[in-house]
Amino acid sequence: MTMALPVVADSLTLYLAEIRKFSVLTPEEEHLYAVKFYEEKDLEAAHRLITANLRFVVKIAAEYKSYGMKMLDLVQEGNIGLMMAVRKFNPHKGIRLISYAVWWIRAYIQNYIISAWSLLKIGTTQAQKKLFFKLGQAKDAIRRLTGSDDTEATALSLDVKESEVIEMDQRMRGDCSLDAELVNGEGMTLLETLADERQNQEEALAEHEETALLRGYVAQAVERLNEKERFVIERRVTADTPLTLQEIADHFSISRERVRQIEEGALKKIKAFLAPAISSATPA
């Protein structure tokens, strides 16, 4: 039931044109198809439910494009969430499919973004994942109410520590100019507000050795992968310009879903190797 994406330079545009060919179902039609799949496991009915809702997946995926991921990859993950929703949907509950599916679609997209954000963020907790996706929304709401950014109020609204909000905000904001004025016309820059927290030579050496050790562990973990897994990790995770799932699928002549499975399995192997290695190297 996976829908292949066109392999062309402007594949997103053609994909959008392709899915527009599938009409949206009326509530009555949707219920009929949903009952046929739920009670008879009619795959044609499931296919119709999926194709009729592909445009909604694109709409939801577009909400996450600011995270720097390729739109087609987000759509692919959302499509998997949609298929899972169709598989588990009970048409006798009295709700529309998309109202149920939206949670599955978001979950698959969010899990993909979190896993792809950084190979080495092994310790990311469920609370951090929630903060990662809720911070921007909470800040906007506080800004509308107060007319300014209020870190303390944002932390209270999310039920987290203020320091967690600051840390996550810095991770998501990216680089900014240290010479930029904090308030226009007042002359004070961000650089002037920063404390001198530079490491002494011993601390710098220790951190350098720790980083080198960690890189060595990662390199060892990658070497333990098979050729296909190593190619996917090197071209999808550690590359400066990652390839899309479709590009790797074309390289190996396999499906996008198979590439996603290979990537997921390879990351699990790397994490399993790193956990005990890092633990044994960390002083008690």
Backbone as numpy.savetxt, mean C-alpha at the origin, in Angstrom:
# Nx Ny Nz CAx CAy CAz Cx Cy Cz
-10.93 -15.69 -13.12 -11.74 -14.49 -13.12 -10.89 -13.23 -13.12
-9.57 -13.37 -13.11 -8.69 -12.20 -13.14 -8.70 -11.58 -14.52
-8.85 -10.26 -14.57 -8.92 -9.58 -15.86 -7.56 -9.07 -16.26
-7.05 -9.50 -17.42 -5.73 -9.08 -17.87 -5.75 -7.63 -18.29
-4.66 -6.91 -17.99 -4.54 -5.51 -18.38 -3.80 -5.39 -19.70
-4.17 -4.41 -20.54 -3.49 -4.23 -21.83 -2.03 -3.90 -21.65
-1.17 -4.46 -22.49 0.27 -4.22 -22.41 0.63 -3.17 -23.45
0.44 -1.91 -23.10 0.76 -0.80 -23.98 1.28 0.33 -23.13
1.81 1.36 -23.83 2.42 2.47 -23.10 1.41 3.13 -22.18
0.17 3.39 -22.68 -0.84 4.05 -21.89 -1.87 3.01 -21.46
-1.42 2.01 -20.75 -2.28 0.87 -20.41 -3.44 1.26 -19.50
-3.24 2.25 -18.62 -4.32 2.65 -17.73 -5.50 3.23 -18.52
-5.20 4.07 -19.50 -6.26 4.67 -20.32 -7.05 3.60 -21.05
-6.35 2.62 -21.64 -7.04 1.56 -22.36 -7.81 0.64 -21.42
-7.25 0.44 -20.24 -7.96 -0.39 -19.26 -9.28 0.28 -18.86
-9.22 1.59 -18.62 -10.44 2.33 -18.26 -11.47 2.25 -19.38
-10.99 2.37 -20.62 -11.90 2.28 -21.77 -12.51 0.88 -21.85
-11.72 -0.13 -21.52 -12.18 -1.52 -21.59 -13.26 -1.79 -20.55
-13.06 -1.34 -19.32 -14.03 -1.67 -18.26 -15.32 -0.86 -18.40
-15.26 0.25 -19.14 -16.50 1.01 -19.37 -17.48 0.26 -20.26
-16.99 -0.77 -20.94 -17.87 -1.58 -21.79 -18.83 -2.43 -20.96
-18.50 -2.62 -19.68 -19.35 -3.43 -18.81 -20.35 -2.51 -18.11
-21.61 -2.75 -18.32 -22.64 -1.90 -17.73 -22.81 -2.17 -16.24
-23.24 -1.13 -15.54 -23.53 -1.28 -14.11 -24.85 -2.01 -13.96
-24.92 -2.92 -13.00 -26.13 -3.71 -12.80 -27.16 -2.93 -11.98
-28.42 -3.16 -12.28 -29.48 -2.63 -11.43 -29.51 -3.46 -10.14
-30.12 -2.94 -9.08 -30.21 -3.74 -7.84 -30.85 -5.11 -8.07
-31.84 -5.15 -8.94 -32.53 -6.43 -9.21 -31.60 -7.39 -9.94
-30.88 -6.89 -10.94 -29.96 -7.74 -11.69 -28.83 -8.24 -10.79
-28.29 -7.33 -9.98 -27.21 -7.72 -9.07 -27.67 -8.81 -8.12
-28.85 -8.68 -7.57 -29.37 -9.68 -6.63 -29.53 -11.03 -7.32
-30.02 -11.00 -8.57 -30.21 -12.25 -9.32 -28.88 -12.97 -9.52
-27.88 -12.23 -10.00 -26.56 -12.83 -10.23 -25.92 -13.30 -8.92
-26.08 -12.49 -7.88 -25.47 -12.83 -6.58 -26.08 -14.11 -6.01
-27.38 -14.26 -6.15 -28.04 -15.47 -5.67 -27.58 -16.69 -6.46
-27.43 -16.52 -7.78 -26.99 -17.64 -8.62 -25.60 -18.11 -8.22
-24.71 -17.15 -7.89 -23.37 -17.57 -7.48 -23.37 -18.12 -6.06
-24.11 -17.47 -5.18 -24.14 -17.88 -3.77 -24.73 -19.29 -3.61
-25.78 -19.58 -4.37 -26.47 -20.85 -4.19 -26.05 -21.93 -5.18
-25.61 -21.51 -6.38 -25.29 -22.48 -7.42 -23.81 -22.48 -7.82
-23.04 -21.54 -7.29 -21.62 -21.38 -7.65 -21.46 -21.17 -9.15
-22.36 -20.41 -9.74 -22.34 -20.11 -11.17 -21.21 -19.10 -11.45
-20.15 -19.55 -12.11 -19.00 -18.69 -12.35 -19.30 -17.55 -13.32
-20.22 -17.77 -14.24 -20.61 -16.70 -15.16 -21.29 -15.57 -14.38
-22.06 -15.92 -13.39 -22.72 -14.92 -12.56 -21.68 -14.13 -11.76
-20.68 -14.85 -11.23 -19.62 -14.18 -10.48 -18.84 -13.23 -11.38
-18.56 -13.67 -12.60 -17.83 -12.83 -13.56 -18.62 -11.56 -13.86
-19.92 -11.68 -14.00 -20.75 -10.51 -14.28 -20.74 -9.54 -13.10
-20.77 -10.05 -11.89 -20.73 -9.20 -10.70 -19.40 -8.46 -10.62
-18.33 -9.15 -10.96 -17.00 -8.54 -10.89 -16.84 -7.46 -11.95
-17.14 -7.79 -13.19 -16.93 -6.82 -14.27 -17.80 -5.58 -14.11
-18.97 -5.75 -13.55 -19.87 -4.60 -13.35 -19.35 -3.64 -12.29
-18.42 -4.10 -11.46 -17.93 -3.26 -10.36 -16.48 -2.85 -10.50
-15.85 -3.17 -11.64 -14.44 -2.82 -11.83 -14.22 -1.32 -11.80
-15.17 -0.53 -12.31 -15.00 0.92 -12.31 -14.99 1.49 -10.88
-15.70 0.83 -9.96 -15.71 1.28 -8.58 -14.35 1.01 -7.92
-13.70 -0.06 -8.33 -12.36 -0.35 -7.81 -11.39 0.76 -8.21
-11.48 1.20 -9.47 -10.61 2.27 -9.94 -10.84 3.54 -9.13
-12.10 3.83 -8.86 -12.44 5.03 -8.08 -11.83 4.96 -6.68
-11.91 3.80 -6.05 -11.35 3.64 -4.71 -9.82 3.69 -4.76
-9.23 3.03 -5.76 -7.77 3.02 -5.89 -7.22 4.43 -6.08
-7.98 5.29 -6.77 -7.53 6.66 -7.02 -7.35 7.44 -5.72
-8.04 7.04 -4.67 -7.91 7.71 -3.38 -6.53 7.50 -2.77
-5.80 6.49 -3.25 -4.51 6.14 -2.66 -3.33 6.47 -3.58
-3.57 7.18 -4.68 -2.49 7.44 -5.63 -1.42 8.37 -5.06
-1.74 9.11 -3.99 -0.75 10.03 -3.40 0.36 9.29 -2.66
0.22 7.97 -2.47 1.24 7.22 -1.75 2.41 6.80 -2.66
2.38 7.21 -3.90 3.51 6.97 -4.78 3.53 5.63 -5.48
2.44 4.86 -5.37 2.38 3.57 -6.03 1.79 3.74 -7.44
2.12 2.80 -8.32 1.56 2.86 -9.66 0.08 2.50 -9.63
-0.70 3.30 -10.35 -2.15 3.17 -10.31 -2.61 1.77 -10.71
-1.98 1.19 -11.72 -2.39 -0.14 -12.18 -2.17 -1.20 -11.10
-1.10 -1.04 -10.31 -0.86 -1.99 -9.23 -1.93 -1.86 -8.15
-2.31 -0.62 -7.85 -3.37 -0.40 -6.85 -4.69 -1.00 -7.34
-4.98 -0.80 -8.62 -6.21 -1.34 -9.19 -6.19 -2.87 -9.14
-5.05 -3.47 -9.47 -4.94 -4.93 -9.44 -5.22 -5.47 -8.05
-4.64 -4.84 -7.03 -4.88 -5.28 -5.66 -6.35 -5.10 -5.29
-6.92 -3.97 -5.70 -8.34 -3.74 -5.43 -9.23 -4.76 -6.11
-8.85 -5.18 -7.32 -9.62 -6.19 -8.04 -9.61 -7.53 -7.30
-8.48 -7.84 -6.69 -8.41 -9.08 -5.90 -9.34 -8.99 -4.70
-9.36 -7.80 -4.07 -10.29 -7.58 -2.96 -11.74 -7.71 -3.40
-12.04 -7.20 -4.60 -13.40 -7.31 -5.13 -13.78 -8.78 -5.35
-12.86 -9.56 -5.90 -13.13 -10.98 -6.13 -13.37 -11.73 -4.82
-12.60 -11.37 -3.79 -12.80 -11.99 -2.48 -14.17 -11.62 -1.93
-14.58 -10.37 -2.14 -15.88 -9.92 -1.66 -17.01 -10.68 -2.35
-16.90 -10.85 -3.67 -17.92 -11.59 -4.42 -18.01 -13.02 -3.91
-16.86 -13.60 -3.63 -16.82 -14.98 -3.15 -17.54 -15.14 -1.82
-17.46 -14.12 -0.96 -18.01 -14.23 0.39 -19.35 -13.51 0.57
-19.82 -12.83 -0.47 -21.03 -12.01 -0.36 -22.28 -12.87 -0.19
-23.11 -12.48 0.78 -24.39 -13.15 1.01 -25.51 -12.21 0.54
-26.15 -12.52 -0.59 -27.16 -11.61 -1.14 -28.44 -11.53 -0.32
-28.57 -12.40 0.67 -29.79 -12.41 1.48 -29.68 -11.50 2.70
-28.58 -10.75 2.81 -28.39 -9.84 3.94 -29.06 -8.49 3.72
-29.49 -8.23 2.48 -30.21 -7.00 2.21 -29.35 -5.77 1.94
-28.07 -5.95 1.56 -27.20 -4.81 1.23 -26.66 -4.99 -0.18
-26.23 -3.88 -0.80 -25.64 -3.93 -2.14 -24.23 -4.51 -2.05
-23.81 -5.13 -3.12 -22.49 -5.76 -3.17 -21.37 -4.75 -2.91
-21.44 -3.57 -3.55 -20.34 -2.63 -3.42 -20.21 -2.12 -1.99
-21.33 -2.04 -1.26 -21.27 -1.60 0.14 -20.48 -2.59 0.98
-20.57 -3.86 0.62 -19.81 -4.90 1.30 -18.39 -4.98 0.77
-18.26 -4.86 -0.57 -16.96 -5.06 -1.21 -15.96 -3.95 -0.90
-16.46 -2.75 -0.62 -15.54 -1.62 -0.42 -14.54 -1.91 0.69
-14.95 -2.64 1.72 -14.03 -2.96 2.82 -12.94 -3.92 2.36
-13.29 -4.89 1.54 -12.31 -5.83 0.99 -11.35 -5.11 0.04
-11.89 -4.26 -0.80 -11.07 -3.53 -1.77 -10.06 -2.65 -1.05
-10.51 -1.89 -0.06 -9.60 -1.02 0.70 -8.55 -1.84 1.45
-8.95 -2.95 2.02 -8.02 -3.77 2.80 -6.88 -4.28 1.93
-7.20 -4.76 0.74 -6.16 -5.28 -0.15 -5.24 -4.17 -0.65
-5.81 -3.02 -0.97 -4.99 -1.90 -1.42 -4.08 -1.41 -0.30
-4.64 -1.26 0.89 -3.86 -0.76 2.02 -2.75 -1.72 2.40
-3.05 -3.01 2.42 -2.01 -4.00 2.75 -0.89 -3.98 1.71
-1.25 -3.77 0.46 -0.23 -3.69 -0.59 0.66 -2.47 -0.38
0.06 -1.31 -0.08 0.84 -0.09 0.13 1.79 -0.25 1.31
1.27 -0.81 2.41 2.10 -1.01 3.60 3.27 -1.94 3.30
3.02 -3.05 2.60 4.08 -4.02 2.32 5.10 -3.46 1.35
4.66 -2.59 0.44 5.57 -2.04 -0.56 6.27 -0.76 -0.08
5.80 -0.18 1.01 6.35 1.11 1.46 7.84 0.99 1.76
8.23 -0.07 2.45 9.65 -0.28 2.72 9.90 -1.73 3.09
10.91 -2.31 2.50 11.27 -3.70 2.76 11.65 -3.92 4.22
12.24 -2.92 4.85 12.81 -3.11 6.18 11.89 -2.69 7.31
10.68 -2.24 7.01 9.74 -1.86 8.07 9.02 -3.11 8.57
9.81 -4.05 9.13 9.26 -5.33 9.57 8.38 -5.15 10.80
8.71 -4.17 11.65 8.00 -4.01 12.91 6.75 -3.17 12.83
6.23 -2.84 11.63 5.04 -2.01 11.52 3.85 -2.71 12.17
3.23 -2.04 13.15 2.11 -2.63 13.87 0.79 -2.27 13.22
-0.28 -2.92 13.66 -1.60 -2.62 13.13 -1.98 -1.18 13.46
-1.59 -0.71 14.65 -1.89 0.68 15.04 -1.17 1.67 14.13
0.07 1.35 13.75 0.82 2.23 12.85 0.19 2.23 11.46
-0.31 1.09 11.03 -0.99 1.02 9.74 -2.22 1.92 9.73
-2.98 1.87 10.82 -4.17 2.70 10.92 -3.79 4.18 10.89
-2.75 4.53 11.64 -2.30 5.92 11.68 -1.80 6.36 10.31
-1.12 5.47 9.62 -0.57 5.77 8.29 -1.67 6.27 7.35
-2.83 5.62 7.39 -3.89 5.96 6.46 -4.87 7.00 7.01
-4.92 7.19 8.33 -5.90 8.10 8.91 -5.34 9.49 9.21
-4.02 9.63 9.21 -3.41 10.88 9.65 -3.84 12.07 8.79
-3.72 11.93 7.47 -4.07 13.04 6.58 -5.51 13.48 6.75
-6.41 12.52 6.86 -7.83 12.80 7.02 -8.09 13.54 8.34
-7.43 13.07 9.43 -7.62 13.70 10.73 -7.07 15.13 10.75
-5.91 15.32 10.13 -5.32 16.67 10.08 -6.20 17.64 9.31
-6.79 17.18 8.22 -7.68 18.03 7.44 -8.91 18.43 8.25
-9.44 17.47 9.01 -10.63 17.76 9.82 -10.32 18.78 10.91
-9.17 18.62 11.58 -8.77 19.56 12.63 -8.51 20.94 12.02
-7.91 20.96 10.84 -7.61 22.24 10.18 -8.90 22.99 9.84
-9.92 22.25 9.42 -11.20 22.90 9.09 -11.88 23.47 10.34
-11.71 22.77 11.46 -12.35 23.21 12.70 -11.63 24.38 13.36
-10.30 24.33 13.34 -9.52 25.32 14.09 -8.84 26.36 13.21
-8.74 26.08 11.92 -8.08 27.01 11.02 -6.57 26.85 11.00
-6.04 25.88 11.71 -4.59 25.66 11.74 -4.30 24.21 12.08
-3.02 23.82 11.93 -2.60 22.47 12.32 -2.45 22.40 13.84
-2.99 21.38 14.44 -2.90 21.20 15.89 -2.54 19.75 16.15
-1.26 19.51 16.39 -0.78 18.14 16.58 -1.43 17.46 17.76
-1.60 18.20 18.86 -2.20 17.61 20.07 -3.64 17.19 19.80
-4.40 18.05 19.13 -5.80 17.72 18.82 -5.88 16.55 17.86
-4.96 16.50 16.89 -4.93 15.39 15.93 -4.65 14.08 16.66
-3.70 14.10 17.60 -3.36 12.90 18.37 -4.56 12.44 19.20
-5.26 13.39 19.80 -6.43 13.04 20.62 -7.53 12.41 19.76
-7.73 12.97 18.57 -8.80 12.46 17.70 -8.49 11.04 17.22
-7.21 10.70 17.13 -6.80 9.38 16.66 -6.48 8.43 17.81
-6.53 8.97 19.05 -6.24 8.17 20.25 -4.82 7.59 20.21
-3.86 8.43 19.85 -2.45 8.03 19.85 -1.63 9.12 20.53
-0.36 8.83 20.77 0.52 9.82 21.38 0.88 10.90 20.38
1.12 12.10 20.91 1.49 13.22 20.04 2.79 12.91 19.30
3.73 12.23 19.98 5.01 11.89 19.35 4.82 10.95 18.17
3.80 10.08 18.23 3.52 9.16 17.13 3.01 9.92 15.91
2.18 10.93 16.15 1.68 11.76 15.06 2.83 12.50 14.38
3.73 13.07 15.20 4.87 13.82 14.65 5.76 12.90 13.82
6.04 11.71 14.35 6.93 10.77 13.65 6.33 10.32 12.32
5.03 9.95 12.34 4.39 9.49 11.12 4.26 10.63 10.11
4.00 11.83 10.60 3.88 12.98 9.72 5.19 13.23 8.99
6.29 13.09 9.71 7.61 13.29 9.10 7.91 12.22 8.07
7.52 10.97 8.36 7.77 9.87 7.43 6.98 10.05 6.14
5.77 10.61 6.25 4.91 10.74 5.09 5.14 12.02 4.31
5.67 13.03 4.98 5.79 14.35 4.35 6.88 14.38 3.32
7.95 13.62 3.53 9.08 13.67 2.61 9.99 14.84 2.91
10.87 15.15 1.96 11.86 16.20 2.17 11.24 17.59 2.12
11.77 18.50 2.90 11.36 19.90 2.82 12.61 20.75 3.00
12.55 21.97 2.57 13.70 22.86 2.63 13.93 23.37 4.05
15.16 23.24 4.52 15.49 23.77 5.83 15.56 25.29 5.83
15.67 25.86 4.65 15.75 27.32 4.55 14.38 27.97 4.38
13.33 27.16 4.33 11.99 27.73 4.18 11.57 28.43 5.47
10.92 29.60 5.34 10.45 30.34 6.51 9.27 29.61 7.14
9.27 29.55 8.49 8.16 28.92 9.18 6.89 29.76 9.03
7.05 31.07 9.12 5.94 32.00 8.91 6.42 33.05 7.92
5.69 33.24 6.84 6.11 34.18 5.81 6.36 35.58 6.39
7.54 36.13 6.09 7.86 37.49 6.49 8.55 37.63 7.82
8.61 36.54 8.62 9.21 36.65 9.94 10.69 36.28 9.95
11.17 35.66 8.87 12.60 35.41 8.75 13.11 34.14 9.38
12.41 33.58 10.36 12.90 32.37 11.04 12.68 31.16 10.15
13.73 30.36 9.97 13.65 29.18 9.12 13.58 27.91 9.96
13.26 26.82 9.31 13.21 25.53 9.99 14.58 25.16 10.55
15.62 25.50 9.84 16.98 25.17 10.27 17.29 25.77 11.63
16.81 26.99 11.89 17.09 27.67 13.15 16.38 27.04 14.34
15.36 26.25 14.09 14.61 25.63 15.19 15.14 24.25 15.56
16.06 23.73 14.75 16.55 22.37 14.99 17.71 22.34 15.98
17.60 21.41 16.93 18.70 21.25 17.88 19.85 20.52 17.21
21.07 20.77 17.68 22.24 20.09 17.14 22.33 18.71 17.78
21.83 17.74 17.07 21.82 16.37 17.61 22.77 15.47 16.83
23.81 16.08 16.28 24.76 15.29 15.51 25.48 14.29 16.41
25.75 13.15 15.86 26.42 12.10 16.62 27.90 12.42 16.79
28.44 11.92 17.89 29.89 11.99 18.01 30.48 10.88 17.15
31.79 10.84 17.05 32.43 9.89 16.14 32.13 8.43 16.51
32.09 8.15 17.82 31.83 6.78 18.25 30.41 6.35 17.87
29.42 7.23 18.07 28.05 6.92 17.72 27.91 6.74 16.21
28.55 7.62 15.45 28.49 7.53 13.99 29.09 6.22 13.49
30.21 5.82 14.08 30.86 4.57 13.69 29.97 3.38 14.02
29.36 3.42 15.21 28.49 2.31 15.62 27.29 2.19 14.68
26.70 3.34 14.33 25.55 3.31 13.43 25.95 2.83 12.04
27.13 3.27 11.59 27.62 2.83 10.28 27.81 1.33 10.26
28.38 0.78 11.33 28.61 -0.66 11.39 27.29 -1.42 11.45
26.31 -0.85 12.19 25.01 -1.50 12.30 24.30 -1.51 10.95
24.38 -0.38 10.23 23.75 -0.29 8.92 24.40 -1.27 7.94
25.73 -1.33 7.99 26.45 -2.24 7.10 26.07 -3.70 7.41
25.92 -3.99 8.71 25.55 -5.34 9.11 24.16 -5.69 8.61
23.23 -4.72 8.75 21.86 -4.95 8.29 21.81 -5.16 6.78
22.58 -4.34 6.05 22.61 -4.50 4.60 23.16 -5.87 4.22
24.13 -6.32 5.00 24.70 -7.64 4.74 23.67 -8.73 4.95
22.87 -8.60 6.01 21.82 -9.58 6.27 20.79 -9.60 5.14
20.42 -8.38 4.68 19.45 -8.30 3.59 20.00 -8.96 2.34
21.29 -8.69 2.04 21.92 -9.28 0.86 21.94 -10.81 0.97
22.25 -11.31 2.17 22.26 -12.76 2.37 20.86 -13.34 2.16
19.84 -12.63 2.68 18.47 -13.10 2.55 18.05 -13.16 1.08
18.40 -12.13 0.33 18.05 -12.09 -1.09 18.75 -13.20 -1.85
20.01 -13.50 -1.49 20.76 -14.56 -2.15 20.13 -15.93 -1.94
19.37 -16.09 -0.87 18.72 -17.37 -0.58 17.48 -17.60 -1.44
17.02 -16.55 -2.11 15.83 -16.68 -2.95 16.19 -17.39 -4.25
15.17 -17.97 -4.89 15.43 -18.55 -6.21 15.53 -17.42 -7.24
15.89 -17.77 -8.45 16.18 -16.76 -9.47 14.98 -15.85 -9.74
13.80 -16.44 -9.83 12.60 -15.65 -10.13 12.25 -14.72 -8.98
12.33 -15.24 -7.75 12.04 -14.41 -6.57 13.02 -13.26 -6.46
14.30 -13.56 -6.70 15.34 -12.52 -6.61 15.10 -11.43 -7.65
14.71 -11.83 -8.85 14.44 -10.85 -9.91 13.29 -9.93 -9.49
12.23 -10.52 -8.94 11.07 -9.72 -8.54 11.43 -8.74 -7.43
12.17 -9.19 -6.42 12.56 -8.31 -5.31 13.47 -7.19 -5.80
14.43 -7.54 -6.63 15.39 -6.53 -7.10 14.74 -5.52 -8.03
13.75 -5.94 -8.81 13.11 -5.02 -9.77 11.85 -4.36 -9.21
11.27 -4.93 -8.14 10.02 -4.39 -7.62 10.20 -3.65 -6.29
11.14 -4.10 -5.46 11.25 -3.57 -4.10 12.45 -2.67 -3.91
13.62 -3.12 -4.34 14.84 -2.36 -4.06 15.27 -1.45 -5.19
14.62 -1.54 -6.34 15.01 -0.70 -7.48 14.59 0.75 -7.28
15.39 1.68 -7.78 15.03 3.11 -7.70 13.77 3.40 -8.50
13.62 2.70 -9.63 12.41 2.84 -10.46 11.79 1.46 -10.61
10.89 1.09 -9.69 10.33 -0.27 -9.70 9.52 -0.56 -10.95
9.58 -1.81 -11.38 8.73 -2.26 -12.49 7.32 -2.53 -11.98
6.36 -2.48 -12.85 4.99 -2.83 -12.47 4.84 -4.34 -12.48
3.76 -4.80 -11.87 3.46 -6.23 -11.90 3.33 -6.72 -13.34
2.71 -5.89 -14.20 2.51 -6.29 -15.59 3.83 -6.44 -16.33
4.77 -5.53 -16.09 6.07 -5.58 -16.77 6.83 -6.84 -16.41
6.77 -7.22 -15.13 7.45 -8.46 -14.72 6.69 -9.67 -15.24
5.37 -9.59 -15.25 4.57 -10.69 -15.80 4.91 -10.93 -17.25
5.09 -9.85 -18.01 5.46 -9.98 -19.42 6.85 -10.60 -19.57
7.76 -10.23 -18.67 9.14 -10.75 -18.74 9.16 -12.27 -18.58
8.34 -12.79 -17.65 8.34 -14.22 -17.38 7.21 -14.96 -18.10
6.35 -14.20 -18.81 5.19 -14.80 -19.49 4.28 -15.52 -18.49
3.99 -14.83 -17.40 3.08 -15.35 -16.39 2.05 -14.27 -16.08
1.09 -14.58 -15.22 0.04 -13.61 -14.89 0.53 -12.61 -13.85
-0.16 -11.47 -13.79 0.14 -10.45 -12.77 -0.08 -11.02 -11.37
-1.13 -11.82 -11.21 -1.41 -12.40 -9.90 -0.29 -13.33 -9.47
0.29 -14.05 -10.40 1.41 -14.95 -10.06 2.62 -14.15 -9.61
2.87 -13.00 -10.28 3.98 -12.13 -9.86 3.74 -11.63 -8.44
2.49 -11.23 -8.16 2.17 -10.74 -6.82 2.41 -11.82 -5.77
2.04 -13.05 -6.10 2.26 -14.17 -5.17 3.74 -14.42 -4.94
4.53 -14.33 -6.02 5.98 -14.53 -5.90 6.59 -13.45 -5.01
6.17 -12.20 -5.22 6.69 -11.09 -4.42 6.33 -11.27 -2.95
5.09 -11.62 -2.69 4.64 -11.82 -1.31 5.41 -12.94 -0.63
5.60 -14.05 -1.34 6.34 -15.18 -0.78 7.79 -14.85 -0.53
8.41 -14.09 -1.46 9.81 -13.71 -1.31 10.01 -12.80 -0.10
9.10 -11.84 0.09 9.19 -10.93 1.24 9.05 -11.70 2.55
8.17 -12.69 2.58 8.02 -13.50 3.78 9.30 -14.26 4.09
9.96 -14.79 3.05 11.22 -15.51 3.25 12.31 -14.57 3.80
12.36 -13.36 3.23 13.36 -12.39 3.68 13.13 -12.01 5.14
11.87 -11.74 5.48 11.55 -11.36 6.86 11.84 -12.50 7.83
11.54 -13.72 7.42 11.82 -14.88 8.27 13.31 -15.05 8.50
14.12 -14.74 7.50 15.58 -14.83 7.64 16.12 -13.70 8.50
15.58 -12.49 8.31 16.11 -11.31 9.02 15.79 -11.32 10.51
14.60 -11.79 10.87 14.17 -11.70 12.26 15.17 -12.34 13.24
15.53 -13.63 13.09 16.49 -14.22 14.03 17.90 -13.67 13.87
18.26 -13.29 12.65 19.62 -12.77 12.40 19.82 -11.45 13.13
18.83 -10.55 13.01 18.92 -9.25 13.67 18.83 -9.40 15.18
17.96 -10.32 15.62 17.78 -10.54 17.06 19.06 -11.03 17.71
19.77 -11.94 17.04 21.01 -12.49 17.61 22.15 -11.48 17.58
22.03 -10.51 16.67 23.11 -9.50 16.57 22.87 -8.32 17.49
21.65 -8.21 18.07 21.31 -7.08 18.94 21.74 -7.38 20.36
22.51 -6.47 21.00 22.95 -6.70 22.37 21.78 -6.85 23.31
21.88 -7.72 24.30 20.80 -7.94 25.26 20.68 -6.76 26.19
